[in-house]
Amino acid sequence: MTEALKQLRHYPDPGYGELRHALARHHQLSADWVLPGNGAAELLTWAARDLAEAGTDCQLLTPAFGDYGRALAAFDVTVRPWPLSLTGMDSPDLAASWLEPKATSILINNPHNPTGRLFTLAELEPLLERFATVIVDEAFMDFMPPDRQPSLIGHLGRYPNLVVLRSLTKFYTLPGLRIGYALGHPDRLGRWQRWRDPWPVNALAAAAAIAAVGDTAFQRCTWEWLPSARESLFSGLQAIAGLSPLLGAANYLLVKTTTPAPLLQERLLRRHQVLIRDCVSFAELGVNYFRVAVRTEAENDRLLTALRQGIAV
Ligand SMILES: Cc1ncc(COP(=O)(O)O)c(C=O)c1O
C-alpha cells in the first residue's frame, strides 16, 4: 500500500485489469468472470437491481445478514423468508411448504452468518436448477482451506444463473478498506459495471487485494490456527451453564443464552471491556442469542472468564 500511494495521483484503471487478473488467477477463472467492488455490500446492491429488473420475488434464507434487506428494499424486491431451523441445523428442504412458488431467485449465504452453518454442495446444487437466479454470498468461505470449501465457484461455467460474492473484509481483517468481488457470467457483470460509478474501488484497496490473495503464508497460518481455536472456544462456551453454542464453520460462534444477551453484553462491557455481538438486529433471534469471534487463545480465555462471571451474577 505504501508503494501504491504513488498511484493516488491518477484515477484507478476503470477496468481494474490487474486486480481482476489476480482474483481470477486465485480462483482459476478468466478475468471477465470477475467484478471487484466496494465491499461485497456494494455488489449486493447490483445483485438486488438485477433481481428487480427480472421482476422476481427473492427467497431469502433467514436469519440473514442485515445488508441483504437494505439492498433488496432499495429496488423493491419482494422478500420471501426461508427460515433456517436453529435447533437441528437442518438442510434446506426444497419441498418445504414455505418455498414460495413465485420466488424465482434466491439469496443464500455459505457459511451462514450468524449461525456458522456450512451447506454442502449436495444441498446447494438443487437450488441452481430450481431458481432462475442464485446469489451465493461466500464472504466467510476463505476460512476453510480450498480443498475443504463447498464453494459454488466451480459451478459458474455450467450455471449462468449463478453469482458468487466474496469479500476480503473477513478473512484478511480489512473492513475499512472496502474490497470484495462478484464472480459470475460476463454479461451479467458487464451490466452491473454499466450501472455503477466508474471507480468504486480505490487504488490502495486494489493494491492491498492483489497482495492479500497472493499471501499464501497468511492463508495457511489462518487455516492451521482456526479449527482448534474454534473447538476450544466452543468447549469453553459449552461448559458454562446457561450457554449453548452452535457448532459453526466460520471464525465466529453463535451462542444461545438463558441470560438476555443485551444484559450480558452490558455486564461484560462495563466489567471486563469485552464486547459481545448481541443478535437483536436479527429478528428471528431476539435477545436469546449472541455471537462471538474466535480470537487468540488468551483473548478467548478472557472472554470465557468474563462470561462465567457475567452469567453467575
Ligand atoms: C454474510 C456477509 N456478507 C457480506 C458482508 C459485507 O462484506 P463487505 O465488508 O465486503 O461489504 C458481511 C459483513 O458483515 C457479512 O456478514
The ligand as an ORCA input file, in Angstrom:
! r2SCAN-3c Opt
* xyz 0 1
  C     -22.574    -12.511      5.293
  C     -21.913    -11.213      4.986
  N     -21.746    -10.842      3.718
  C     -21.159     -9.682      3.396
  C     -20.721     -8.815      4.382
  C     -20.145     -7.496      3.980
  O     -18.899     -7.639      3.409
  P     -18.116     -6.362      2.870
  O     -17.389     -5.731      4.017
  O     -17.191     -6.947      1.848
  O     -19.102     -5.411      2.286
  C     -20.872     -9.146      5.710
  C     -20.420     -8.239      6.783
  O     -20.713     -8.370      7.942
  C     -21.491    -10.381      6.026
  O     -21.668    -10.757      7.299
*
